[in-house]
Amino acid sequence: MAATFQTVLLMVAALACRDSNPELRMIDQYNGFMRRFNPQLTSHSKILQAHFQRDFGKDFQRRMDTFVTALANDASKRSMSGGYCEDASKLFVTVTTLPATGLEKLSSDRAHLNGAPVISCTADD
């Protein structure tokens, strides 16, 4: 779930900073991130859906939407602090230099450091 949080965080950064800091080209950076990590993000999305289906049955979609909305709201609150766009731009640079297999570790490390409201899970959890 940590990768989901990072994806939402980057999406919020792209949207929050596109007008106030257009020189950072956040939308372009976010689109590049999505293209580069599409296979991993698709896999994580399926794992997240399976987790919610297993735990919540027929109500899984509503519960998952609520969870993702909570992640977006948390990321949005973070975007109101000073220096947010510059920090997010640095994160985009970090993500761009990751090996294809590095997203999970970066996401997990950042989630724990930032006190993100997420836990790590695998397809077997």
N, C-alpha and C positions, 0 to 999 in steps of 0.2 A: 504494500500500500504506500510505501515511502515514495516510490517512483510516481504514483498518482499524485501525491502531494507536490512533488517537484514540478510535474507537468502543469498542474493548476497554478502553482506559484509563478511559473514562467509565463503562462497565459495572462494572468492578472497583471504581471509586470509589463508585458507587451501592450496591453490595453491601457493601463494606467499611465504609462510613460510615453506613448506614441505622440501625444499632442504637446505635453510639457517639455519633452526632450527629443524632438524629432531627429536630431543629429545622431542619436544612439541607434536608430533603425531597428527598434525592438520588434516590430511586426516581421520584418525580414529575418531577423535572428530567430524568432519563434518558429516561423515557417521552416527555416533550415533545420532547427532542432527536431521538429515533427517529421520532416522527411528522413533525416538521418537515423532517428531512433524508432521509426514506425514499426518495425518488427517487434522490438522489445515492448513498446507501448501497447501494441495490439495484444501481445501475450499477457501483459500485466492486466489489461482490461478484462480479458477472459478469466483470469484468476480471480479478480475482484468480483466479477459477476457470479462465478461459481461459489465463492465464499458467501455472498449475499443470498443466493438461491438456496444454498444448504442451510443457512441460519434463519432465513425469514420466509422461505417457501413462496407462496403466491404473492406475498407483499414485498418481495425482494426489490422490485424496480423502484417503488416509492421510497423504500428505506435507503437504497443505494443513491438515489437522486438527492435525498436529504443529506446523506454523508458527503457527497461531492459538493453540494451547496455550502455545507459547513466549512469544508476545506477552502472554497473560494472566498467565503466571508472572512475566514481567518487571514488568508493571503491579502485580501483587500484592506483589512485593518492594518496589516504590516506596511502596506503601500503608503500609508498616511504619515510615516515617519520621515524625517529629513535624511537625505542621502539615499533614499530607497532606489531611485532609478539608476544611480551610479553603481550601487551594490548589485542590482539585478543585471546590469550590463556586464559586470565582472563575472557573474555567475554564467551568463551566456558564453563568455570567452572560455571559462573553465569547461563548460559542457562541450563546446566545439572541439576542445583538445583531448577529450576523453577517447580511449579506445572504445570500440563498439560494445564491449562487455563491461565497461566501467560505470554505466548509468546506475545500476542497482547499488553498488557500493557507495557512490557519491550521494545518492538519494538517502540511503540509510544513515550514513554519517551525518549529513546535514539535518535530517529529521531529528535525530537525537540531540545534536548540538543546539538546534533552534527551539527545542521544546515543542515540536510539531505534534498535533493531536492524532498521531498515526502509529501503527505498529507494523512491523515487517511480517509478511506472510508469504507462503509458497502455495503451490497447487495442492500440496498435501495437508495444509492447515485447515 
